[in-house]
Amino acid sequence: MKRIVTPEEMRRIEQAAFEGGVSSLLLMETAAREAFLRLQALTPMGGRVVFLCGPGNNGGDGLAMARMWRLSGGDARVILPKEPSTPDAQTNLRYLRALGVPFLSEIGRADALVDALFGTGFRGSVDPDSDMGRLIESANAAGCPILSVDIPSGMDGLTGRVSGACVHAAETVTFHGAKRGLIFTPRPELVGRLTVADIGLADDRGLLWADDLKELLPPRPATAHKGDCGRVTLYAGSLGMAGAAVTAAKAALRAGSGLVTVLCERDIMPILQAAVPNAMCRPPEDAPRADARLYGCGLAETEETWQRIRTLHDEKLPEVWDAGALNLLARHPMTLGENAVITPHAGEAARLLGWEIPRVTEDMVAAALALRQKYGCNVILKSHVSVLCAADGTLAVNTAGSAALAKGGSGDALAGILTSLLGQGLDFLPAMQAACLWLGQAGQRAGEKYGLRGALTGDVIDCM
């Protein structure tokens, strides 16, 4: 489990530490030491490293790193476009000058570069034709790996947007928690490998994303039988979209459900029975007892379908709303309750909120919170990075995924996995985290096995 914070939240955490007696200069030294260790892993000791240092505390981190590189026997050189403006950065500049570290006006030859120009408070864009823009472009053209400190310079620390010159890092080392822009950026290739370094700050905010599926899935007793493992019903599928119901049912079974029943029209029952023989089929009016229900995968978006969903809807029962059910919900907004989870992608979220799609994608966290507020339920807002928002407002972020999931059916698989885990008794946030992680990691495995283009959703389910 790892933290994710906004730049403003990070400033508050640091300020609380300073007010509690932590030295700001010591904190800079600690951060620089962690980044220095990553630099050692990036390029051999003794090589020439050019440190690009801005005027703020991010630049101060870079100046401290340059001192460490020099004292460890490396060839450290510094480009300082502006004099430091903060006391701690000024202190580190005096140390460097006392050591006789060379200051350059151009990068020249280098074995590696350290980017410490702008911190996570950066907003707006860097004009490529400005002095700073030309420095960034020359760094990208230097032909050596770049280590960015806290965030690639030129990237917005809150949104991750890039609209001008931006450093293309081989690795970014950030401190205490991943900054939101690093996670949600539409240009993740500029971040490179992301390392989150612990610098000893306390934080009880609990804004987390999970990175260990095993911690979320409870062990299954050796004496378990099908009745112990969850009974789930899926109101899914229609003529021409029976495959969505097949996918959701297979995923629910693969995720461990003891009994899976698909509620569907009689004309697609033969398809379901042949494709998923382990699942049962019944007409919607004959729904069995269930521990969790799913509505939506492949449903025809008709008023008759909506009335059936309303009939089946039970606020006391864990429910997952996906696909067609969400589009119907957008037409008939209502409070679903804290036992429901909606799983929209950006387009569905825009319809549910009455927003334009860019407004959703530009601030996924705000969109997830707005969905939770409007529908009174848990939310998984799906994208290459998914935002999970529990009904009580607790947030999590899932970063496990793969371009192999960029096919119709991935959402149906996620809905089936999530319904299965809720039916097995997991609480909502752990079930949401586990479902996203499980699908994401299976997508990675399927991509490795079948290729990012060639992997099908059935292959992903087989890799669970």
LINGIKA-V946272 format. One record per helix or strand. SS is the DSSP state (hx for helix, st for strand). FROM is the first residue (numbers start at 1). TO is the last residue. Records with the same first field share a line. If there is no record, write none. Layout:
SS=FROM-TO  FROM-TO
This chain:
st=2-5  48-53  75-79  102-103  112-116  145-149  171-175  178-179  193-197  208-209  231-235  259-263  280-282  292-295  318-321  340-342  345-345  378-382  386-389  395-398
hx=7-19  24-42  57-71  87-99  131-140  180-184  188-190  213-216  226-228  242-254  266-275  284-286  303-312  324-331  346-353  357-362  364-375  403-405  410-423  428-450  457-462
